C-alpha cells in the first residue's frame, strides 16, 4: 500500500501493489535510493524477501521533488525460516 501524505492531516491510499499475489504477508519495508531509482525491500513471512523498484530514470516527473511511484517487482528470494519472527 502506498499512502500519499502530502497533506499529513488527510492521508489517502494512492496505490495498492501486491505483485499479482506474490506479496501477501508483509511485515517490514526498508527504502533505498540509488542514482535515479528508488527501491523498497520487503520482508514477507509467506514468500520471503522482495525488491520493488519504485522509480527509475524513465519515471514520469523524476526530475521533480517527489515523483509518483510506479512499483515493479524486480526480485524475490524465498528465505529459510529459522526462529519464528516476533
N, C-alpha and C positions, 0 to 999 in steps of 0.2 A: 504494500500500500504506500503510495506516495502522497503525502499531505502538503498542501500549499499553506504556508504560514506567513505569507506576505503581510497579512493583517492578523497579528497574533490573537486578537480578541475574536476573530471569526475564521478559524482554520477550516479547510474543507478538503475532502478526499479528491485529489486530482486524477489519480490513476490507481488501478489495482492490477498487478502483474504477477501471475503465478506460473509463467513459462509452460503453458499447456499442461498444468497439473504436476509439473516436476518440483515445484516448491509448495510444500503443504504443511510443514510443522516447524515454521521459522521461530528461532529463539534469540538470535542476535544478528546485528548488522554493523559492519565497520565500513567506513568510506575511505577512499584513497583517490588522489588526483595525480596523474602523470601527463605532463605536457597539456594537450587539449582534451584529454579524456578523463572522465570521472568513472570510478568503479565502485561497486558495492560488493562486499564479501559477506556471504550469508551462511549462517550456521543453521542447518535444517536437520532436526533429530531423525527424521524418517529417511531422507535421501542424501545426507552428508553435506559437503561444502559446495556452494555455488558461487560463481563470479558473474556479476552482471556488469555490462558496460552501459553506463547511464548517458554519457555524452561522448562525442568524438569530434574530430575536425569537420565532419560533414553535418553535424547537428545544426539545424536552423537556429540562428540567434547566438551561436557560440561566441561571437565577439562581444556580446553584451555581458552584463554583470552576472546574471543568473539564468541561463537558458533552460527551457523546459526539457526535462529528461525524456529520452526515448529508450527505455530499458531493452537490453538484448542479452539473453543468456549466452555466455561465451565459454563457460567451463563448468563441469560438475565432477565431483570426486566423492565416491562412497567411502565413508570412514568406518573403520572397525570400532565397535563400541566396547570400551573397557568398563570403567565405572560409569554408572548412570549419572547424567547431568542433573544438577540440582538448581 
